[in-house]
Amino acid sequence: MAEKMKGFGEVLVQLIDKLAGKETDLELHFKDLTLEVAGLKAKLNGSVVLDVVYVLERK
């Protein structure tokens, strides 16, 4: 499971990087997402909106 989350995280970072500077919203929807932390499990349904607005600094 940790392997899958690492892959998902890497894909998400690449996607956000491509959207940088375009003032884009990225909306993630999930259903029956199970998170396990320190032996506790939580099942989630919903969505998250990421407002992607950042620019590279000039040097």
C-alpha positions as CSV (number, residue, x, y, z in Angstrom):
1,M,0.0,0.0,0.0
2,A,2.8,2.4,0.8
3,E,4.3,1.7,-2.6
4,K,1.0,2.7,-4.3
5,M,0.8,6.0,-2.3
6,K,4.4,6.8,-3.2
7,G,3.5,6.4,-6.9
8,F,0.4,8.5,-6.5
9,G,2.3,11.2,-4.7
10,E,4.9,11.3,-7.5
11,V,2.3,11.6,-10.2
12,L,0.4,14.3,-8.3
13,V,3.6,16.4,-7.9
14,Q,4.4,16.1,-11.6
15,L,0.8,17.2,-12.4
16,I,1.0,20.2,-10.1
17,D,4.4,21.1,-11.6
18,K,2.9,21.1,-15.1
19,L,0.0,23.3,-14.0
20,A,2.3,25.8,-12.3
21,G,1.8,29.4,-13.4
22,K,-1.5,28.7,-15.1
23,E,-3.7,29.6,-12.1
24,T,-5.5,26.3,-12.2
25,D,-7.7,24.4,-9.8
26,L,-7.1,20.7,-9.4
27,E,-10.1,18.8,-8.0
28,L,-9.6,15.3,-6.6
29,H,-12.7,13.2,-5.9
30,F,-12.5,10.0,-3.8
31,K,-15.0,7.4,-2.7
32,D,-14.3,4.8,0.0
33,L,-10.7,6.0,0.4
34,T,-9.2,4.1,3.3
35,L,-6.4,5.7,5.3
36,E,-4.4,3.8,7.9
37,V,-2.2,5.6,10.3
38,A,-0.6,4.0,13.4
39,G,-3.1,1.1,13.2
40,L,-6.2,3.3,13.0
41,K,-8.3,3.1,9.8
42,A,-10.6,5.8,8.5
43,K,-12.8,5.5,5.4
44,L,-13.4,8.8,3.6
45,N,-15.6,10.1,0.8
46,G,-15.4,13.6,-0.7
47,S,-13.2,15.9,-2.7
48,V,-10.2,18.2,-2.3
49,V,-9.6,21.3,-4.4
50,L,-6.0,22.4,-4.8
51,D,-5.6,26.0,-6.1
52,V,-2.3,25.8,-8.1
53,V,-0.8,29.3,-8.4
54,Y,2.9,29.7,-8.1
55,V,5.7,31.0,-10.2
56,L,9.4,30.5,-10.4
57,E,11.6,33.1,-8.8
58,R,13.9,35.1,-11.1
59,K,17.6,34.9,-10.3
